[in-house]
């Protein structure tokens, strides 16, 4: 993404960090996303969680219904991305 300027999304990111409760998040994402977009985002989080648990692609596909392309994309982000998945998965694990 050579000409991709992530700062163009700062208004969105600032909005997300202002969410205080699970109910706030549900309402916000119901308004801002389509059902399909929310399903895709939720699926990616499930895939990331399962990958971080050491599950293999075939098992993840069976559990989540995700395509191998989606699993591969999430895996690439986990291995070479900005650590966003890793950080949030760690925070979620700490809450459990």
Beta strands, then each sheet from edge to edge (+ up, - down):
end
